[in-house]
């Protein structure tokens, strides 16, 4: 699935709140064919289905037991549609970027798109979770190589994590959700306690 989807997390107990600011919005994006739609349905516990590039958007609810209700917005992410990505960034608590770890040829394009998005002022102080998808493939790039090519040291104040996962097998998805929840707890803009260097590499 070539798309981008946003997750809106409404903390338990906030039902009486009329303010959308009480929700923690997580925006997920990446190049077309990174596997985001497959990831979406795998998180829902659905069987794998053949997907087409998303034009427009899909919306799916996702239950997170004991913590939050998530609504996933799956929005088209092919090249002509990427100009709209920044429309989703205001109020973002965590940015999630999905990479195809088997597509070395398009990695520079993915890094360029991510770099442009990270320069948006709405993301000042917002943590980043990078998911290296399709990691079950034998020819997937290793995480240290992906980490080096991301070049995120150019953003010294950025708190970020890199995780490998597979939308095909489900491997790494529980850990990815765990990282997402931890980053959500660090989401106070401009007041993050950032460890030196950031970018913890986890497998």
Backbone as CSV, one residue per row, in Angstrom:
resi,resn,N_x,N_y,N_z,CA_x,CA_y,CA_z,C_x,C_y,C_z
1,UNK,0.776,-1.189,0.000,0.000,0.000,0.000,0.816,1.251,0.000
2,UNK,0.648,2.080,-1.017,1.364,3.329,-1.059,0.547,4.397,-0.390
3,UNK,0.780,4.609,0.856,-0.057,5.550,1.566,0.544,6.013,2.868
4,UNK,-0.191,6.876,3.494,0.201,7.479,4.766,-1.020,7.376,5.638
5,UNK,-0.854,6.991,6.890,-2.034,7.022,7.723,-1.728,7.650,9.061
6,UNK,-2.725,8.293,9.619,-2.585,8.964,10.900,-3.369,8.196,11.939
7,UNK,-2.805,8.071,13.127,-3.476,7.412,14.227,-3.852,8.477,15.240
8,UNK,-5.108,8.541,15.604,-5.536,9.480,16.629,-5.799,8.693,17.899
9,UNK,-5.040,8.966,18.936,-5.183,8.240,20.189,-5.980,9.080,21.177
10,UNK,-7.104,8.564,21.640,-7.915,9.242,22.646,-7.698,8.522,23.969
11,UNK,-6.973,9.115,24.911,-6.707,8.445,26.186,-8.001,8.083,26.905
12,UNK,-7.990,6.942,27.590,-9.155,6.528,28.357,-9.466,7.591,29.411
13,UNK,-10.737,7.864,29.607,-11.121,8.850,30.608,-11.301,10.237,30.045
14,UNK,-11.046,10.393,28.740,-11.150,11.730,28.155,-12.444,11.908,27.376
15,UNK,-13.379,10.970,27.572,-14.615,11.011,26.790,-15.372,12.309,27.008
16,UNK,-15.315,12.826,28.236,-16.083,14.034,28.536,-15.438,15.290,27.973
17,UNK,-14.192,15.165,27.510,-13.493,16.342,27.011,-14.013,16.716,25.629
18,UNK,-14.269,17.981,25.432,-14.713,18.466,24.125,-13.529,18.905,23.274
19,UNK,-12.342,18.900,23.838,-11.183,19.434,23.135,-10.469,18.337,22.366
20,UNK,-10.256,18.571,21.065,-9.491,17.614,20.279,-8.033,17.593,20.720
21,UNK,-7.597,18.638,21.413,-6.223,18.680,21.886,-5.972,17.620,22.945
22,UNK,-7.045,17.048,23.538,-6.882,15.973,24.510,-6.431,14.683,23.835
23,UNK,-6.551,14.614,22.519,-6.133,13.439,21.782,-4.678,13.592,21.350
24,UNK,-3.973,12.467,21.335,-2.591,12.461,20.868,-2.570,11.918,19.452
25,UNK,-2.265,12.759,18.501,-2.277,12.336,17.099,-0.914,11.807,16.692
26,UNK,-0.925,10.619,16.114,0.288,10.015,15.581,0.146,9.937,14.068
27,UNK,1.053,10.566,13.348,0.994,10.587,11.889,2.005,9.588,11.345
28,UNK,1.532,8.675,10.500,2.402,7.691,9.867,2.460,7.955,8.365
29,UNK,3.663,8.004,7.833,3.834,8.261,6.409,5.003,7.451,5.874
30,UNK,5.146,7.484,4.566,6.219,6.758,3.897,5.924,6.722,2.409
31,UNK,6.903,6.282,1.627,6.705,6.208,0.186,5.637,5.172,-0.159
32,UNK,5.089,5.308,-1.378,4.210,4.268,-1.886,4.963,2.938,-1.914
33,UNK,4.248,1.869,-1.673,4.778,0.499,-1.653,5.668,0.202,-0.452
34,UNK,5.678,1.069,0.555,6.443,0.770,1.768,5.756,-0.305,2.600
35,UNK,4.456,-0.534,2.351,3.732,-1.576,3.066,2.803,-1.056,4.135
36,UNK,2.418,0.206,4.042,1.627,0.809,5.116,0.206,0.256,5.197
37,UNK,-0.428,0.019,4.053,-1.791,-0.524,4.096,-1.781,-1.944,4.646
38,UNK,-0.791,-2.746,4.236,-0.662,-4.093,4.789,-0.424,-4.028,6.291
39,UNK,0.414,-3.083,6.728,0.642,-2.874,8.157,-0.664,-2.540,8.869
40,UNK,-1.443,-1.670,8.256,-2.719,-1.252,8.833,-3.603,-2.458,9.119
41,UNK,-3.766,-3.327,8.133,-4.665,-4.463,8.309,-4.058,-5.545,9.186
42,UNK,-2.732,-5.650,9.208,-2.088,-6.603,10.113,-2.299,-6.172,11.563
43,UNK,-2.200,-4.882,11.822,-2.461,-4.369,13.168,-3.901,-4.628,13.586
44,UNK,-4.799,-4.655,12.606,-6.202,-4.949,12.880,-6.451,-6.439,13.099
45,UNK,-5.434,-7.274,12.855,-5.603,-8.700,13.011,-6.277,-9.362,11.836
46,UNK,-6.330,-8.678,10.692,-6.981,-9.224,9.511,-6.026,-10.130,8.732
47,UNK,-6.597,-10.983,7.900,-5.792,-11.773,6.980,-5.140,-10.833,5.960
48,UNK,-4.006,-11.262,5.448,-3.332,-10.460,4.432,-4.191,-10.384,3.174
49,UNK,-4.269,-9.198,2.612,-5.041,-9.000,1.392,-4.166,-8.262,0.382
50,UNK,-4.452,-8.475,-0.889,-3.773,-7.702,-1.927,-4.276,-6.268,-1.865
51,UNK,-3.363,-5.309,-1.915,-3.754,-3.907,-1.830,-3.325,-3.167,-3.077
52,UNK,-4.060,-2.135,-3.390,-3.721,-1.227,-4.479,-3.238,0.084,-3.877
53,UNK,-2.469,0.890,-4.630,-2.089,2.209,-4.116,-3.321,2.999,-3.689
54,UNK,-3.244,3.557,-2.489,-4.398,4.253,-1.934,-4.526,5.641,-2.536
55,UNK,-5.698,5.934,-3.056,-6.039,7.278,-3.520,-7.202,7.721,-2.651
56,UNK,-7.030,8.847,-1.955,-8.009,9.208,-0.941,-7.535,8.653,0.388
57,UNK,-8.440,8.032,1.158,-8.021,7.511,2.449,-8.928,6.372,2.895
58,UNK,-8.395,5.540,3.794,-9.149,4.525,4.509,-9.120,4.903,5.984
59,UNK,-10.159,4.560,6.721,-10.192,4.814,8.161,-10.515,3.507,8.866
60,UNK,-9.697,3.144,9.855,-9.913,1.913,10.607,-9.742,2.184,12.099
61,UNK,-10.683,1.705,12.942,-10.473,1.788,14.395,-9.565,0.655,14.854
62,UNK,-8.806,0.902,15.907,-7.920,-0.116,16.466,-7.966,-0.011,17.978
63,UNK,-8.251,-1.122,18.647,-8.300,-1.117,20.103,-6.913,-1.382,20.660
64,UNK,-6.542,-0.577,21.654,-5.291,-0.783,22.374,-5.657,-1.048,23.827
65,UNK,-5.763,-2.320,24.239,-6.313,-2.665,25.551,-5.649,-1.917,26.690
66,UNK,-6.471,-1.324,27.538,-5.990,-0.693,28.753,-5.375,0.672,28.572
67,UNK,-5.198,1.117,27.328,-4.506,2.389,27.148,-5.288,3.396,26.324
68,UNK,-5.690,3.028,25.146,-6.240,4.049,24.267,-7.058,3.421,23.159
69,UNK,-7.891,4.248,22.542,-8.571,3.873,21.310,-7.874,4.615,20.172
70,UNK,-7.540,3.888,19.131,-6.829,4.487,18.009,-7.719,4.480,16.777
71,UNK,-7.720,5.583,16.067,-8.366,5.637,14.761,-7.282,5.858,13.722
72,UNK,-7.174,4.942,12.780,-6.100,4.984,11.792,-6.612,5.558,10.488
73,UNK,-5.997,6.634,10.060,-6.322,7.274,8.783,-5.245,6.878,7.781
74,UNK,-5.647,6.167,6.763,-4.740,5.639,5.743,-4.936,6.479,4.480
75,UNK,-3.983,7.366,4.206,-4.146,8.380,3.160,-3.134,8.141,2.046
76,UNK,-3.557,8.356,0.811,-2.696,8.127,-0.347,-1.347,8.810,-0.231
77,UNK,-0.259,8.086,-0.585,1.082,8.631,-0.437,1.944,8.540,-1.674
78,UNK,1.340,8.375,-2.840,2.140,8.399,-4.060,2.682,9.811,-4.287
79,UNK,3.673,9.930,-5.142,4.398,11.187,-5.300,3.512,12.424,-5.454
80,UNK,2.484,12.422,-6.315,1.668,13.640,-6.461,0.865,13.987,-5.207
81,UNK,0.702,13.017,-4.298,-0.126,13.238,-3.112,0.688,13.675,-1.903
82,UNK,2.016,13.614,-2.000,2.833,13.884,-0.816,2.804,15.341,-0.391
83,UNK,2.435,16.232,-1.297,2.361,17.649,-0.931,1.360,17.875,0.194
84,UNK,0.400,16.963,0.340,-0.615,17.128,1.387,-0.152,16.594,2.735
85,UNK,0.999,15.929,2.787,1.445,15.349,4.050,1.504,16.386,5.163
86,UNK,2.039,17.557,4.847,2.248,18.551,5.901,0.940,19.079,6.467
87,UNK,-0.170,18.858,5.744,-1.467,19.276,6.276,-1.834,18.504,7.537
88,UNK,-1.180,17.369,7.776,-1.528,16.508,8.907,-0.623,16.718,10.114
89,UNK,0.364,17.608,10.020,1.410,17.654,11.035,1.060,18.482,12.260
90,UNK,0.164,19.442,12.130,-0.152,20.290,13.279,-0.769,19.448,14.389
91,UNK,-0.232,19.572,15.598,-0.750,18.822,16.732,-0.248,17.398,16.827
92,UNK,0.739,17.044,16.000,1.260,15.682,16.019,2.037,15.410,17.301
93,UNK,1.778,14.238,17.909,2.492,13.838,19.120,3.712,12.981,18.795
94,UNK,3.577,12.101,17.818,4.681,11.257,17.361,4.562,11.104,15.850
95,UNK,5.694,11.184,15.157,5.735,10.917,13.724,6.275,9.510,13.512
96,UNK,5.578,8.707,12.709,6.037,7.365,12.345,6.321,7.356,10.846
97,UNK,7.522,6.913,10.475,7.891,6.851,9.061,8.209,5.407,8.713
98,UNK,7.543,4.885,7.674,7.701,3.489,7.266,8.609,3.411,6.041
99,UNK,9.633,2.571,6.133,10.563,2.337,5.030,10.415,0.907,4.529
100,UNK,10.638,0.705,3.239,10.774,-0.634,2.674,12.251,-0.995,2.765
101,UNK,12.599,-1.871,3.705,14.016,-2.164,3.930,14.624,-3.033,2.837
102,UNK,13.805,-3.465,1.867,14.335,-4.238,0.738,14.590,-3.376,-0.494
103,UNK,14.152,-2.128,-0.464,14.220,-1.270,-1.654,15.349,-0.256,-1.503
104,UNK,16.579,-0.757,-1.686,17.747,0.109,-1.501,17.757,1.255,-2.503
105,UNK,17.238,1.014,-3.715,17.278,2.032,-4.763,16.462,3.262,-4.391
106,UNK,15.362,3.083,-3.649,14.496,4.217,-3.314,14.764,4.776,-1.918
107,UNK,15.748,4.210,-1.223,16.031,4.712,0.118,16.420,6.187,0.112
108,UNK,17.249,6.665,-0.841,17.549,8.102,-0.861,16.297,8.962,-1.026
109,UNK,15.342,8.511,-1.841,14.087,9.249,-2.016,13.310,9.299,-0.702
110,UNK,13.268,8.162,0.003,12.561,8.120,1.282,13.215,9.047,2.296
111,UNK,14.554,9.018,2.349,15.274,9.877,3.291,15.034,11.347,2.968
112,UNK,15.016,11.693,1.679,14.774,13.084,1.278,13.381,13.540,1.704
113,UNK,12.375,12.679,1.525,11.012,13.035,1.927,10.923,13.194,3.442
114,UNK,11.546,12.274,4.181,11.520,12.360,5.639,12.215,13.625,6.117
115,UNK,13.365,13.939,5.521,14.106,15.136,5.917,13.272,16.389,5.706
116,UNK,12.579,16.459,4.573,11.745,17.630,4.298,10.629,17.761,5.334
117,UNK,10.014,16.647,5.680,8.928,16.683,6.661,9.456,17.111,8.031
118,UNK,10.626,16.590,8.418,11.171,16.905,9.740,11.535,18.375,9.885
119,UNK,11.716,19.064,8.772,12.044,20.488,8.837,10.814,21.354,9.080
120,UNK,9.625,20.743,9.098,8.401,21.503,9.346,8.365,21.965,10.801
121,UNK,8.082,23.256,11.047,8.082,23.766,12.426,7.059,23.093,13.330
122,UNK,6.011,22.501,12.762,5.019,21.812,13.588,5.611,20.590,14.290
123,UNK,6.764,20.112,13.811,7.373,18.921,14.397,8.477,19.253,15.386
124,UNK,8.607,20.507,15.760,9.600,20.911,16.754,9.309,20.191,18.069
125,UNK,10.259,19.367,18.534,10.075,18.644,19.781,9.256,17.374,19.675
126,UNK,8.888,16.959,18.459,8.057,15.763,18.271,8.960,14.551,18.026
127,UNK,8.791,13.459,18.794,9.614,12.265,18.591,9.279,11.558,17.280
128,UNK,10.235,10.737,16.805,10.112,10.021,15.536,10.340,8.533,15.762
129,UNK,9.464,7.714,15.176,9.651,6.263,15.142,9.783,5.847,13.682
130,UNK,10.928,5.261,13.316,11.145,4.769,11.958,10.966,3.254,11.969
131,UNK,10.068,2.759,11.122,9.821,1.322,11.004,10.421,0.812,9.695
132,UNK,11.393,-0.085,9.812,12.005,-0.719,8.643,11.184,-1.960,8.320
133,UNK,10.224,-1.813,7.411,9.289,-2.880,7.087,9.914,-3.880,6.097
134,UNK,9.261,-5.021,5.943,9.683,-6.110,5.044,11.021,-6.696,5.478
135,UNK,11.276,-6.658,6.793,12.579,-7.098,7.290,12.714,-8.614,7.289
136,UNK,11.615,-9.316,6.966,11.704,-10.781,6.888,12.432,-11.239,5.626
137,UNK,12.568,-10.345,4.652,13.186,-10.713,3.374,14.689,-10.917,3.542
138,UNK,15.263,-11.934,2.899,16.695,-12.203,3.052,17.576,-11.044,2.608
139,UNK,17.108,-10.254,1.636,17.939,-9.167,1.109,17.612,-7.819,1.751
140,UNK,16.891,-7.834,2.867,16.597,-6.576,3.567,17.890,-5.962,4.096
141,UNK,17.972,-4.655,4.017,19.144,-3.965,4.554,19.181,-4.122,6.071
142,UNK,20.366,-4.346,6.651,20.464,-4.437,8.111,20.203,-3.082,8.767
143,UNK,19.722,-3.131,10.009,19.379,-1.886,10.700,20.544,-0.909,10.810
144,UNK,21.775,-1.354,11.125,22.870,-0.374,11.198,23.068,0.388,9.886
145,UNK,22.897,-0.311,8.756,23.032,0.347,7.451,21.923,1.374,7.252
146,UNK,20.691,1.000,7.596,19.572,1.940,7.470,19.794,3.137,8.381
147,UNK,20.249,2.874,9.595,20.486,3.963,10.553,21.494,4.964,9.995
148,UNK,22.575,4.453,9.412,23.595,5.336,8.846,23.041,6.155,7.687
149,UNK,22.256,5.518,6.837,21.744,6.213,5.652,20.660,7.228,5.994
150,UNK,19.974,7.035,7.096,18.966,8.021,7.496,19.594,9.381,7.764
151,UNK,20.803,9.391,8.313,21.504,10.649,8.541,20.792,11.579,9.509
152,UNK,20.102,11.014,10.492,19.293,11.859,11.378,20.124,12.633,12.393
153,UNK,21.459,12.425,12.386,22.302,13.239,13.254,22.263,14.709,12.856
154,UNK,21.737,15.000,11.669,21.605,16.404,11.244,20.506,17.111,12.038
155,UNK,19.715,16.341,12.797,18.681,16.913,13.670,19.063,16.601,15.116
156,UNK,19.994,17.386,15.688,20.562,17.036,16.992,19.551,17.025,18.136
157,UNK,18.446,17.738,18.008,17.458,17.759,19.078,16.373,16.717,18.933
158,UNK,16.499,15.830,17.940,15.433,14.881,17.634,15.552,13.628,18.489
159,UNK,14.464,13.249,19.145,14.374,11.978,19.868,13.766,10.956,18.911
160,UNK,14.515,9.895,18.578,14.003,8.957,17.581,14.441,7.537,17.874
161,UNK,13.655,6.598,17.347,13.958,5.176,17.456,13.765,4.523,16.092
162,UNK,14.550,3.468,15.859,14.455,2.676,14.633,14.128,1.244,15.012
163,UNK,13.110,0.678,14.378,12.728,-0.710,14.644,12.498,-1.452,13.333
164,UNK,12.878,-2.714,13.330,12.589,-3.596,12.203,11.241,-4.260,12.428
165,UNK,10.491,-4.462,11.346,9.206,-5.145,11.471,8.857,-5.799,10.145
166,UNK,7.823,-6.619,10.192,7.315,-7.267,8.986,5.799,-7.237,9.008
167,UNK,5.210,-6.482,8.089,3.756,-6.483,7.967,3.268,-7.829,7.446
168,UNK,4.150,-8.577,6.770,3.771,-9.875,6.215,3.610,-10.924,7.311
169,UNK,4.582,-10.986,8.220,4.570,-12.022,9.255,4.089,-11.513,10.608
170,UNK,4.071,-10.193,10.796,3.722,-9.623,12.095,4.910,-9.471,13.020
171,UNK,6.068,-9.957,12.602,7.265,-9.858,13.436,7.605,-8.395,13.710
172,UNK,7.879,-8.096,14.963,8.289,-6.752,15.348,7.155,-5.779,15.588
173,UNK,5.909,-6.140,15.254,4.806,-5.190,15.426,4.472,-4.931,16.892
174,UNK,4.460,-5.955,17.773,4.226,-5.643,19.194,5.286,-4.705,19.757
175,UNK,6.545,-4.934,19.360,7.623,-4.063,19.831,7.482,-2.654,19.267
176,UNK,7.035,-2.552,18.013,6.826,-1.232,17.411,5.737,-0.469,18.151
177,UNK,4.647,-1.159,18.498,3.581,-0.503,19.260,4.070,-0.105,20.641
178,UNK,4.933,-0.929,21.238,5.508,-0.571,22.531,6.349,0.688,22.441
179,UNK,7.159,0.782,21.381,7.957,1.992,21.171,7.064,3.200,20.966
180,UNK,5.983,3.011,20.222,5.061,4.113,19.967,4.460,4.619,21.269
181,UNK,4.045,3.701,22.136,3.451,4.116,23.407,4.466,4.850,24.277
182,UNK,5.728,4.359,24.268,6.754,5.046,25.063,7.016,6.449,24.521
183,UNK,7.090,6.570,23.204,7.326,7.892,22.618,6.156,8.828,22.891
184,UNK,4.940,8.288,22.933,3.781,9.124,23.261,3.904,9.706,24.660
185,UNK,4.565,8.983,25.558,4.718,9.492,26.924,5.776,10.580,27.002
186,UNK,6.560,10.724,25.922,7.613,11.753,25.884,7.213,12.941,25.032
187,UNK,5.938,13.120,24.784,5.517,13.997,23.701,5.363,15.461,24.067
188,UNK,5.840,15.905,25.224,5.706,17.316,25.567,6.571,18.157,24.638
189,UNK,5.970,18.994,23.795,6.752,19.780,22.841,7.765,20.678,23.534
190,UNK,8.957,20.704,22.959,10.029,21.607,23.388,10.520,21.337,24.814
191,UNK,10.104,20.228,25.429,10.587,19.941,26.778,11.042,18.492,26.889
192,UNK,11.429,17.906,25.754,11.859,16.514,25.759,13.216,16.385,26.436
193,UNK,13.374,15.304,27.184,14.688,14.963,27.706,15.337,14.040,26.672
194,UNK,16.200,14.598,25.854,16.766,13.848,24.736,18.146,13.332,25.126
195,UNK,18.324,12.019,25.015,19.634,11.456,25.305,20.595,11.820,24.180
196,UNK,21.866,11.896,24.522,22.865,12.329,23.548,22.846,11.423,22.332
197,UNK,22.724,12.019,21.172,22.761,11.263,19.933,21.421,10.737,19.491
198,UNK,20.536,10.448,20.448,19.222,9.916,20.086,19.371,8.663,19.254
199,UNK,18.330,8.365,18.504,18.387,7.308,17.516,18.792,5.958,18.050
200,UNK,18.162,5.493,19.105,18.491,4.165,19.589,18.098,3.128,18.548
201,UNK,19.029,2.254,18.247,18.736,1.189,17.289,18.257,-0.020,18.067
202,UNK,17.074,-0.524,17.722,16.531,-1.688,18.405,16.103,-2.709,17.374
203,UNK,16.188,-3.978,17.758,15.790,-5.043,16.834,14.572,-5.756,17.374
